[in-house]
Amino acid sequence: MRDFPAIQNTTYDVIIIGGGINGAAVARDAALRGLKTLLIEKGDFGGGTTSWSTRLVHGGLRYLEYFEFNLVRESLREREILLRTAPHLTKPIQMTIPVYGYGSRSFWEIQAGMLLYDLLSFDKTLLNHRILTSQKLRQLFRSINSEDLKGAAQYYDCQAEYAERLCLENILSAQKAGAEVLNYAAVTQIQRQGERIAKITCEDLLSGESFAINQVDQAVVINTSGPWVDQVCGLGRTDGQPSPLSRQRKIGGTKGSHIIVNPFPGAPSTALYVEAKVDNRPFFIVPWNKMYLIGTTDLRYEGDLNTVKANDDEVDYLIAETNRVIPTAGISREDVQFTYSGVRPLPYAAGKKPGSITRSHVLYDHTKDGVANLISLIGGKLTTHRQVGEEMVDVIYRRKGEKVPPCPTRTQLLPGAITVNDPRVTQALEDYRDRVPQASIHHLFSLYGAQAPAVLAWVDDTPELGQPITPSLPDIKAQVVYGVQSEMAHNLLDLCRRRMTISMQGNYGFDALPAIIEVLIKHCGWTEAECDRQVEAYRAYMETNCIPDFAIESQLSERKLKSVVVSSSVSSPVVP
């Protein structure tokens, strides 16, 4: 329940604006160290840049080129921490870098980079790199383009297939430690008195109700809104007048786009990290959920942050470069199953090449702007989110003039932390073998980890919730109820795109909507009218952000889009 009167009259130590992976990490660390914490997110947790990443927890090999050794070392250290504290969500993945004669980096430069990478990760648990001759590479990757191929380097990084859930587990951990967390609560005004923020006005986007956080002057306000940092700063007011917070631009975001395709001829069993021939931009071809994730681009972006979409040129670029490195692939526009695009919240750097802008994060102290209790995060990566949380909370304690207590997040497990050999997996397979498909049980443990038994518990009283949502995917109906009841999911996009990944794994999730809506009406108290409204909102979002323009314009895709309009009867899609 959202208790706005209580929030309005509570004195917080820290108020966080922005519930992506970095804001979630700050909230978790702050709450675990005993600070009275409030987090406000205008959309869903992890619904911005966090959910549009390449889903890698990596050491930043490419950053060596720009001599950002500290960032690489930090990233490698954080990768190891996540392997220990979130083993169900962070998994090793082998990377192979083919080296071609036309590339911008010579074979010896790649070799030197790999040696330095291993040195900087001296305490890692993953294997060291190895160098492959062109002949050995062709034996391992028989479909790879061999023209002007010099050899390859292989090393290990990590993959976070469900980046949104990594964010959510930070949120749930913060909440369990006492933090108040709100999604769909938008900050509409920040009011100052003298040199301090004194009041924050918000709107609950679920009810339309406005509420104010009145006792802010003794709190530290943390702006972790990612690409929206400048917009949040622009909400500042002093005695009704605009504040100097937005006087200096801080974010110069770049757009990164991805495509998802089904397995194709010659598809690698492990990840490829390739330099594009047309512009020397590195991109990934990564196995993901029995599909392939290909990206990313890196383009300056000045458009609407709420409607970021991979354009046709970007899609064609990723297709062409994939077909170049794997000539047997034969990928075309029709093979694209999903696209997504997000904006990296990088520091504003006029005139700099996008790829050369630093990926290091900055804690920007607004004291220089005349506001003593506001800090904005500029930058920040999925890999280093925990470090951001630690740094922010250390600063908060120093601002309070108190001794900084030890940071617990370096060792404390996330709520779902579990290993593949955990006896709870075997027990669940035995307990539910006649009620839930075994593939679904394994899937639940990979998605929810130690929380999977709580999802399965819904099947005990309602056996029908053990049924798969669609025949082609392992997700079961109980996940819908669990998402609404235990994970603060408020709409179809929360469920299909972020609590599960159904949206990304076939027809944009439209085929799953009838079964999901039936569960929402039957077990979550949603009305038919609300479900109809949600379906239209979901479809509009997919068309605006995820379905390629060329697909929307084609007659075949128009038929497909029409076929997914779900009537309130929820019995079946309406086919024209």
URQUIPE-V335344 format. One record per residue. N is the residue number from 1. SS is DSSP state (@ for helix, = for strand, . for the rest). NEAR is the number of other C-alpha atoms within 10 Angstrom. D_FIRST is the distance of its C-alpha to the first C-alpha in whole Angstrom. Layout:
n:N ss:SS near:NEAR d_first:D_FIRST
n:N ss:SS near:NEAR d_first:D_FIRST
This chain:
n:1 ss:. near:4 d_first:0
n:2 ss:. near:10 d_first:4
n:3 ss:. near:8 d_first:6
n:4 ss:@ near:15 d_first:9
n:5 ss:@ near:11 d_first:12
n:6 ss:@ near:10 d_first:11
n:7 ss:@ near:17 d_first:12
n:8 ss:@ near:17 d_first:15
n:9 ss:. near:12 d_first:16
n:10 ss:. near:15 d_first:16
n:11 ss:. near:19 d_first:19
n:12 ss:. near:21 d_first:19
n:13 ss:. near:22 d_first:22
n:14 ss:= near:26 d_first:21
n:15 ss:= near:25 d_first:19
n:16 ss:= near:24 d_first:19
n:17 ss:= near:25 d_first:20
n:18 ss:. near:31 d_first:20
n:19 ss:. near:33 d_first:18
n:20 ss:. near:28 d_first:21
n:21 ss:@ near:37 d_first:23
n:22 ss:@ near:31 d_first:24
n:23 ss:@ near:31 d_first:21
n:24 ss:@ near:34 d_first:19
n:25 ss:@ near:30 d_first:23
n:26 ss:@ near:31 d_first:23
n:27 ss:@ near:36 d_first:19
n:28 ss:@ near:32 d_first:20
n:29 ss:@ near:29 d_first:23
n:30 ss:@ near:29 d_first:22
n:31 ss:@ near:24 d_first:19
n:32 ss:@ near:22 d_first:22
n:33 ss:. near:19 d_first:24
n:34 ss:. near:13 d_first:22
n:35 ss:. near:20 d_first:21
n:36 ss:. near:20 d_first:18
n:37 ss:= near:27 d_first:17
n:38 ss:= near:26 d_first:15
n:39 ss:= near:27 d_first:15
n:40 ss:= near:24 d_first:15
n:41 ss:. near:24 d_first:16
n:42 ss:. near:21 d_first:17
n:43 ss:. near:18 d_first:17
n:44 ss:. near:24 d_first:16
n:45 ss:. near:29 d_first:17
n:46 ss:. near:27 d_first:20
n:47 ss:. near:21 d_first:21
n:48 ss:. near:26 d_first:24
n:49 ss:@ near:23 d_first:27
n:50 ss:@ near:25 d_first:26
n:51 ss:@ near:23 d_first:25
n:52 ss:@ near:20 d_first:29
n:53 ss:. near:23 d_first:31
n:54 ss:. near:24 d_first:34
n:55 ss:. near:21 d_first:32
n:56 ss:= near:21 d_first:34
n:57 ss:= near:27 d_first:34
n:58 ss:. near:24 d_first:37
n:59 ss:. near:26 d_first:40
n:60 ss:. near:20 d_first:41
n:61 ss:@ near:19 d_first:44
n:62 ss:@ near:14 d_first:45
n:63 ss:@ near:18 d_first:44
n:64 ss:@ near:17 d_first:47
n:65 ss:@ near:13 d_first:49
n:66 ss:@ near:11 d_first:48
n:67 ss:. near:10 d_first:49
n:68 ss:. near:16 d_first:45
n:69 ss:@ near:17 d_first:46
n:70 ss:@ near:13 d_first:43
n:71 ss:@ near:20 d_first:40
n:72 ss:@ near:23 d_first:42
n:73 ss:@ near:18 d_first:42
n:74 ss:@ near:18 d_first:38
n:75 ss:@ near:26 d_first:37
n:76 ss:@ near:26 d_first:39
n:77 ss:@ near:21 d_first:38
n:78 ss:@ near:22 d_first:34
n:79 ss:@ near:25 d_first:35
n:80 ss:@ near:23 d_first:36
n:81 ss:@ near:21 d_first:33
n:82 ss:@ near:27 d_first:31
n:83 ss:@ near:19 d_first:34
n:84 ss:@ near:19 d_first:33
n:85 ss:@ near:20 d_first:29
n:86 ss:. near:23 d_first:28
n:87 ss:. near:21 d_first:31
n:88 ss:. near:25 d_first:29
n:89 ss:. near:26 d_first:28
n:90 ss:. near:26 d_first:31
n:91 ss:= near:17 d_first:35
n:92 ss:= near:19 d_first:38
n:93 ss:= near:20 d_first:40
n:94 ss:= near:18 d_first:44
n:95 ss:= near:21 d_first:45
n:96 ss:= near:25 d_first:48
n:97 ss:= near:21 d_first:50
n:98 ss:= near:26 d_first:53
n:99 ss:= near:24 d_first:55
n:100 ss:= near:22 d_first:57
n:101 ss:. near:13 d_first:60
n:102 ss:. near:13 d_first:59
n:103 ss:. near:19 d_first:56
n:104 ss:. near:15 d_first:55
n:105 ss:. near:14 d_first:55
n:106 ss:. near:13 d_first:58
n:107 ss:@ near:19 d_first:58
n:108 ss:@ near:9 d_first:59
n:109 ss:@ near:12 d_first:56
n:110 ss:@ near:18 d_first:54
n:111 ss:@ near:16 d_first:55
n:112 ss:@ near:10 d_first:55
n:113 ss:@ near:17 d_first:52
n:114 ss:@ near:21 d_first:51
n:115 ss:@ near:15 d_first:53
n:116 ss:@ near:15 d_first:51
n:117 ss:@ near:23 d_first:48
n:118 ss:@ near:17 d_first:49
n:119 ss:@ near:13 d_first:50
n:120 ss:@ near:19 d_first:47
n:121 ss:. near:21 d_first:45
n:122 ss:. near:14 d_first:47
n:123 ss:. near:11 d_first:44
n:124 ss:. near:15 d_first:43
n:125 ss:. near:10 d_first:43
n:126 ss:. near:18 d_first:43
n:127 ss:. near:13 d_first:47
n:128 ss:. near:16 d_first:49
n:129 ss:. near:18 d_first:50
n:130 ss:= near:13 d_first:53
n:131 ss:= near:18 d_first:56
n:132 ss:= near:19 d_first:57
n:133 ss:= near:15 d_first:60
n:134 ss:@ near:18 d_first:60
n:135 ss:@ near:15 d_first:62
n:136 ss:@ near:13 d_first:59
n:137 ss:@ near:22 d_first:56
n:138 ss:@ near:17 d_first:58
n:139 ss:@ near:11 d_first:58
n:140 ss:@ near:13 d_first:55
n:141 ss:. near:18 d_first:53
n:142 ss:. near:16 d_first:56
n:143 ss:. near:17 d_first:55
n:144 ss:. near:22 d_first:54
n:145 ss:. near:17 d_first:57
n:146 ss:. near:19 d_first:60
n:147 ss:. near:9 d_first:61
n:148 ss:. near:12 d_first:62
n:149 ss:= near:19 d_first:60
n:150 ss:= near:18 d_first:60
n:151 ss:= near:20 d_first:58
n:152 ss:= near:22 d_first:54
n:153 ss:= near:21 d_first:52
n:154 ss:= near:20 d_first:50
n:155 ss:= near:18 d_first:47
n:156 ss:= near:17 d_first:43
n:157 ss:= near:22 d_first:40
n:158 ss:= near:23 d_first:37
n:159 ss:= near:23 d_first:34
n:160 ss:. near:26 d_first:31
n:161 ss:. near:22 d_first:30
n:162 ss:. near:24 d_first:27
n:163 ss:@ near:23 d_first:26
n:164 ss:@ near:27 d_first:22
n:165 ss:@ near:23 d_first:22
n:166 ss:@ near:26 d_first:23
n:167 ss:@ near:25 d_first:21
n:168 ss:@ near:25 d_first:18
n:169 ss:@ near:23 d_first:19
n:170 ss:@ near:25 d_first:20
n:171 ss:@ near:31 d_first:16
n:172 ss:@ near:22 d_first:15
n:173 ss:@ near:22 d_first:18
n:174 ss:@ near:25 d_first:16
n:175 ss:@ near:20 d_first:13
n:176 ss:@ near:14 d_first:15
n:177 ss:. near:20 d_first:17
n:178 ss:. near:19 d_first:14
n:179 ss:. near:25 d_first:14
n:180 ss:= near:21 d_first:11
n:181 ss:= near:22 d_first:11
n:182 ss:= near:21 d_first:10
n:183 ss:. near:22 d_first:12
n:184 ss:. near:17 d_first:13
n:185 ss:= near:25 d_first:13
n:186 ss:= near:19 d_first:17
n:187 ss:= near:21 d_first:19
n:188 ss:= near:16 d_first:22
n:189 ss:= near:18 d_first:24
n:190 ss:= near:21 d_first:25
n:191 ss:= near:22 d_first:27
n:192 ss:= near:22 d_first:29
n:193 ss:= near:13 d_first:31
n:194 ss:. near:13 d_first:35
n:195 ss:. near:16 d_first:34
n:196 ss:= near:21 d_first:30
n:197 ss:= near:25 d_first:27
n:198 ss:= near:19 d_first:26
n:199 ss:= near:19 d_first:23
n:200 ss:= near:22 d_first:21
n:201 ss:= near:17 d_first:19
n:202 ss:= near:20 d_first:17
n:203 ss:= near:18 d_first:16
n:204 ss:= near:18 d_first:12
n:205 ss:. near:14 d_first:14
n:206 ss:. near:10 d_first:12
n:207 ss:. near:9 d_first:12
n:208 ss:. near:10 d_first:15
n:209 ss:. near:11 d_first:14
n:210 ss:= near:15 d_first:16
n:211 ss:= near:18 d_first:15
n:212 ss:= near:19 d_first:17
n:213 ss:= near:22 d_first:17
n:214 ss:. near:17 d_first:20
n:215 ss:. near:18 d_first:21
n:216 ss:. near:23 d_first:22
n:217 ss:. near:20 d_first:26
n:218 ss:. near:15 d_first:26
n:219 ss:. near:22 d_first:24
n:220 ss:= near:25 d_first:25
n:221 ss:= near:25 d_first:24
n:222 ss:= near:26 d_first:24
n:223 ss:= near:25 d_first:25
n:224 ss:. near:29 d_first:24
n:225 ss:. near:28 d_first:24
n:226 ss:@ near:30 d_first:27
n:227 ss:@ near:24 d_first:29
n:228 ss:@ near:19 d_first:27
n:229 ss:@ near:22 d_first:28
n:230 ss:@ near:21 d_first:31
n:231 ss:@ near:15 d_first:28
n:232 ss:@ near:22 d_first:26
n:233 ss:@ near:24 d_first:29
n:234 ss:. near:17 d_first:30
n:235 ss:. near:18 d_first:27
n:236 ss:= near:22 d_first:29
n:237 ss:= near:19 d_first:30
n:238 ss:= near:17 d_first:33
n:239 ss:. near:10 d_first:33
n:240 ss:. near:9 d_first:33
n:241 ss:= near:10 d_first:35
n:242 ss:= near:14 d_first:34
n:243 ss:. near:20 d_first:34
n:244 ss:@ near:17 d_first:36
n:245 ss:@ near:22 d_first:33
n:246 ss:@ near:17 d_first:34
n:247 ss:. near:12 d_first:38
n:248 ss:. near:11 d_first:39
n:249 ss:. near:14 d_first:37
n:250 ss:. near:21 d_first:36
n:251 ss:= near:21 d_first:35
n:252 ss:. near:22 d_first:37
n:253 ss:. near:26 d_first:35
n:254 ss:= near:22 d_first:37
n:255 ss:= near:23 d_first:36
n:256 ss:= near:25 d_first:36
n:257 ss:= near:25 d_first:36
n:258 ss:= near:26 d_first:36
n:259 ss:= near:26 d_first:38
n:260 ss:= near:23 d_first:37
n:261 ss:= near:25 d_first:40
n:262 ss:= near:18 d_first:41
n:263 ss:. near:17 d_first:43
n:264 ss:. near:15 d_first:47
n:265 ss:. near:12 d_first:50
n:266 ss:. near:15 d_first:51
n:267 ss:. near:23 d_first:47
n:268 ss:. near:20 d_first:47
n:269 ss:. near:13 d_first:45
n:270 ss:. near:14 d_first:44
n:271 ss:= near:24 d_first:43
n:272 ss:= near:22 d_first:46
n:273 ss:= near:18 d_first:45
n:274 ss:= near:22 d_first:48
n:275 ss:= near:22 d_first:49
n:276 ss:. near:20 d_first:50
n:277 ss:. near:16 d_first:53
n:278 ss:. near:10 d_first:53
n:279 ss:. near:9 d_first:51
n:280 ss:. near:13 d_first:51
n:281 ss:. near:15 d_first:47
n:282 ss:= near:17 d_first:46
n:283 ss:= near:21 d_first:43
n:284 ss:= near:23 d_first:42
n:285 ss:= near:25 d_first:42
n:286 ss:= near:26 d_first:40
n:287 ss:= near:23 d_first:39
n:288 ss:= near:21 d_first:36
n:289 ss:. near:13 d_first:34
n:290 ss:. near:10 d_first:38
n:291 ss:= near:17 d_first:38
n:292 ss:= near:22 d_first:39
n:293 ss:= near:22 d_first:37
n:294 ss:= near:26 d_first:40
n:295 ss:= near:28 d_first:39
n:296 ss:. near:24 d_first:39
n:297 ss:. near:21 d_first:41
n:298 ss:. near:20 d_first:41
n:299 ss:= near:17 d_first:41
n:300 ss:= near:17 d_first:40
n:301 ss:. near:16 d_first:38
n:302 ss:. near:11 d_first:37
n:303 ss:. near:10 d_first:35
n:304 ss:. near:7 d_first:32
n:305 ss:. near:16 d_first:29
n:306 ss:. near:12 d_first:27
n:307 ss:. near:12 d_first:30
n:308 ss:. near:20 d_first:32
n:309 ss:. near:25 d_first:34
n:310 ss:. near:22 d_first:37
n:311 ss:. near:18 d_first:40
n:312 ss:@ near:13 d_first:43
n:313 ss:@ near:9 d_first:45
n:314 ss:@ near:21 d_first:42
n:315 ss:@ near:23 d_first:42
n:316 ss:@ near:15 d_first:46
n:317 ss:@ near:15 d_first:46
n:318 ss:@ near:23 d_first:44
n:319 ss:@ near:22 d_first:46
n:320 ss:@ near:19 d_first:49
n:321 ss:@ near:18 d_first:49
n:322 ss:@ near:24 d_first:48
n:323 ss:@ near:17 d_first:51
n:324 ss:@ near:16 d_first:53
n:325 ss:@ near:20 d_first:52
n:326 ss:. near:22 d_first:52
n:327 ss:. near:17 d_first:55
n:328 ss:. near:17 d_first:54
n:329 ss:. near:18 d_first:50
n:330 ss:. near:15 d_first:51
n:331 ss:. near:21 d_first:48
n:332 ss:. near:13 d_first:47
n:333 ss:@ near:14 d_first:45
n:334 ss:@ near:10 d_first:44
n:335 ss:@ near:15 d_first:43
n:336 ss:= near:17 d_first:40
n:337 ss:= near:21 d_first:37
n:338 ss:= near:22 d_first:34
n:339 ss:= near:25 d_first:35
n:340 ss:= near:24 d_first:32
n:341 ss:= near:27 d_first:33
n:342 ss:= near:27 d_first:31
n:343 ss:= near:29 d_first:32
n:344 ss:= near:27 d_first:33
n:345 ss:. near:26 d_first:32
n:346 ss:. near:25 d_first:35
n:347 ss:= near:23 d_first:37
n:348 ss:. near:18 d_first:39
n:349 ss:. near:16 d_first:43
n:350 ss:. near:9 d_first:45
n:351 ss:. near:6 d_first:48
n:352 ss:. near:10 d_first:47
n:353 ss:. near:11 d_first:47
n:354 ss:@ near:17 d_first:43
n:355 ss:@ near:17 d_first:44
n:356 ss:@ near:11 d_first:45
n:357 ss:. near:17 d_first:42
n:358 ss:. near:16 d_first:41
n:359 ss:. near:20 d_first:38
n:360 ss:. near:19 d_first:37
n:361 ss:. near:18 d_first:34
n:362 ss:= near:15 d_first:35
n:363 ss:= near:18 d_first:33
n:364 ss:= near:15 d_first:34
n:365 ss:= near:16 d_first:34
n:366 ss:@ near:17 d_first:34
n:367 ss:@ near:14 d_first:36
n:368 ss:@ near:10 d_first:39
n:369 ss:@ near:15 d_first:37
n:370 ss:. near:16 d_first:36
n:371 ss:. near:20 d_first:33
n:372 ss:. near:18 d_first:33
n:373 ss:. near:22 d_first:29
n:374 ss:= near:24 d_first:28
n:375 ss:= near:22 d_first:29
n:376 ss:= near:24 d_first:29
n:377 ss:= near:25 d_first:29
n:378 ss:= near:25 d_first:32
n:379 ss:. near:25 d_first:33
n:380 ss:. near:23 d_first:31
n:381 ss:. near:23 d_first:31
n:382 ss:. near:24 d_first:29
n:383 ss:. near:26 d_first:32
n:384 ss:. near:25 d_first:32
n:385 ss:@ near:21 d_first:28
n:386 ss:@ near:25 d_first:28
n:387 ss:@ near:22 d_first:31
n:388 ss:@ near:23 d_first:29
n:389 ss:@ near:22 d_first:26
n:390 ss:@ near:21 d_first:29
n:391 ss:@ near:14 d_first:31
n:392 ss:@ near:24 d_first:28
n:393 ss:@ near:26 d_first:27
n:394 ss:@ near:20 d_first:31
n:395 ss:@ near:15 d_first:31
n:396 ss:@ near:23 d_first:28
n:397 ss:@ near:18 d_first:30
n:398 ss:@ near:12 d_first:33
n:399 ss:@ near:13 d_first:32
n:400 ss:. near:13 d_first:31
n:401 ss:. near:9 d_first:34
n:402 ss:. near:10 d_first:33
n:403 ss:. near:9 d_first:34
n:404 ss:. near:14 d_first:33
n:405 ss:. near:11 d_first:31
n:406 ss:. near:10 d_first:32
n:407 ss:. near:18 d_first:30
n:408 ss:@ near:14 d_first:28
n:409 ss:@ near:20 d_first:27
n:410 ss:@ near:17 d_first:31
n:411 ss:. near:11 d_first:31
n:412 ss:. near:14 d_first:27
n:413 ss:. near:17 d_first:27
n:414 ss:. near:24 d_first:24
n:415 ss:. near:19 d_first:21
n:416 ss:. near:24 d_first:23
n:417 ss:. near:23 d_first:27
n:418 ss:. near:24 d_first:29
n:419 ss:. near:17 d_first:33
n:420 ss:. near:14 d_first:35
n:421 ss:. near:8 d_first:37
n:422 ss:. near:12 d_first:34
n:423 ss:@ near:11 d_first:34
n:424 ss:@ near:17 d_first:31
n:425 ss:@ near:21 d_first:32
n:426 ss:@ near:13 d_first:35
n:427 ss:@ near:12 d_first:33
n:428 ss:@ near:18 d_first:31
n:429 ss:@ near:19 d_first:34
n:430 ss:@ near:11 d_first:36
n:431 ss:@ near:13 d_first:33
n:432 ss:. near:18 d_first:32
n:433 ss:. near:12 d_first:35
n:434 ss:. near:10 d_first:36
n:435 ss:. near:16 d_first:32
n:436 ss:. near:22 d_first:31
n:437 ss:. near:18 d_first:34
n:438 ss:@ near:16 d_first:35
n:439 ss:@ near:12 d_first:34
n:440 ss:@ near:18 d_first:31
n:441 ss:@ near:25 d_first:30
n:442 ss:@ near:18 d_first:32
n:443 ss:@ near:17 d_first:30
n:444 ss:@ near:22 d_first:26
n:445 ss:@ near:25 d_first:28
n:446 ss:@ near:21 d_first:29
n:447 ss:@ near:22 d_first:25
n:448 ss:@ near:24 d_first:23
n:449 ss:@ near:25 d_first:26
n:450 ss:@ near:20 d_first:25
n:451 ss:@ near:15 d_first:21
n:452 ss:@ near:21 d_first:23
n:453 ss:@ near:17 d_first:24
n:454 ss:@ near:14 d_first:20
n:455 ss:@ near:23 d_first:21
n:456 ss:@ near:23 d_first:24
n:457 ss:@ near:16 d_first:22
n:458 ss:@ near:18 d_first:21
n:459 ss:@ near:19 d_first:25
n:460 ss:@ near:13 d_first:26
n:461 ss:@ near:8 d_first:24
n:462 ss:. near:11 d_first:24
n:463 ss:@ near:16 d_first:28
n:464 ss:@ near:16 d_first:27
n:465 ss:@ near:24 d_first:25
n:466 ss:@ near:25 d_first:27
n:467 ss:. near:18 d_first:29
n:468 ss:= near:20 d_first:29
n:469 ss:. near:23 d_first:28
n:470 ss:. near:18 d_first:31
n:471 ss:. near:10 d_first:34
n:472 ss:. near:10 d_first:35
n:473 ss:. near:16 d_first:32
n:474 ss:. near:20 d_first:31
n:475 ss:. near:24 d_first:27
n:476 ss:= near:27 d_first:26
n:477 ss:. near:24 d_first:24
n:478 ss:@ near:25 d_first:21
n:479 ss:@ near:27 d_first:20
n:480 ss:@ near:27 d_first:19
n:481 ss:@ near:22 d_first:16
n:482 ss:@ near:20 d_first:16
n:483 ss:@ near:20 d_first:15
n:484 ss:@ near:17 d_first:12
n:485 ss:@ near:12 d_first:11
n:486 ss:@ near:12 d_first:11
n:487 ss:. near:17 d_first:12
n:488 ss:. near:20 d_first:10
n:489 ss:. near:21 d_first:13
n:490 ss:. near:16 d_first:12
n:491 ss:. near:17 d_first:16
n:492 ss:@ near:23 d_first:19
n:493 ss:@ near:24 d_first:21
n:494 ss:@ near:22 d_first:18
n:495 ss:@ near:23 d_first:19
n:496 ss:@ near:23 d_first:23
n:497 ss:@ near:18 d_first:23
n:498 ss:@ near:25 d_first:21
n:499 ss:@ near:24 d_first:19
n:500 ss:. near:19 d_first:23
n:501 ss:. near:22 d_first:26
n:502 ss:@ near:24 d_first:27
n:503 ss:@ near:23 d_first:28
n:504 ss:@ near:22 d_first:30
n:505 ss:. near:20 d_first:32
n:506 ss:. near:18 d_first:34
n:507 ss:@ near:16 d_first:34
n:508 ss:@ near:24 d_first:31
n:509 ss:@ near:22 d_first:29
n:510 ss:@ near:22 d_first:30
n:511 ss:@ near:20 d_first:31
n:512 ss:@ near:22 d_first:28
n:513 ss:@ near:25 d_first:26
n:514 ss:@ near:24 d_first:27
n:515 ss:@ near:18 d_first:26
n:516 ss:@ near:24 d_first:23
n:517 ss:@ near:27 d_first:22
n:518 ss:@ near:19 d_first:24
n:519 ss:@ near:22 d_first:21
n:520 ss:@ near:20 d_first:18
n:521 ss:@ near:16 d_first:20
n:522 ss:@ near:12 d_first:21
n:523 ss:@ near:14 d_first:18
n:524 ss:. near:15 d_first:15
n:525 ss:. near:9 d_first:15
n:526 ss:. near:14 d_first:16
n:527 ss:. near:14 d_first:19
n:528 ss:@ near:17 d_first:23
n:529 ss:@ near:10 d_first:23
n:530 ss:@ near:13 d_first:19
n:531 ss:@ near:24 d_first:21
n:532 ss:@ near:18 d_first:24
n:533 ss:@ near:12 d_first:23
n:534 ss:@ near:17 d_first:21
n:535 ss:@ near:23 d_first:24
n:536 ss:@ near:13 d_first:26
n:537 ss:@ near:14 d_first:24
n:538 ss:@ near:21 d_first:24
n:539 ss:@ near:21 d_first:28
n:540 ss:@ near:12 d_first:28
n:541 ss:@ near:14 d_first:27
n:542 ss:@ near:21 d_first:29
n:543 ss:@ near:16 d_first:32
n:544 ss:@ near:16 d_first:31
n:545 ss:@ near:21 d_first:31
n:546 ss:. near:25 d_first:32
n:547 ss:. near:24 d_first:35
n:548 ss:. near:23 d_first:38
n:549 ss:@ near:15 d_first:40
n:550 ss:@ near:13 d_first:43
n:551 ss:@ near:18 d_first:41
n:552 ss:@ near:16 d_first:39
n:553 ss:@ near:10 d_first:43
n:554 ss:. near:10 d_first:44
n:555 ss:@ near:10 d_first:45
n:556 ss:@ near:10 d_first:44
n:557 ss:@ near:15 d_first:41
n:558 ss:@ near:12 d_first:40
n:559 ss:@ near:13 d_first:41
n:560 ss:@ near:16 d_first:38
n:561 ss:@ near:19 d_first:36
n:562 ss:@ near:13 d_first:37
n:563 ss:. near:16 d_first:36
n:564 ss:. near:23 d_first:33
n:565 ss:. near:22 d_first:32
n:566 ss:= near:22 d_first:30
n:567 ss:. near:16 d_first:30
n:568 ss:. near:19 d_first:27
n:569 ss:. near:12 d_first:29
n:570 ss:. near:20 d_first:28
n:571 ss:. near:12 d_first:31
n:572 ss:. near:16 d_first:33
n:573 ss:= near:18 d_first:34
n:574 ss:. near:12 d_first:36
n:575 ss:. near:12 d_first:39
n:576 ss:. near:9 d_first:41
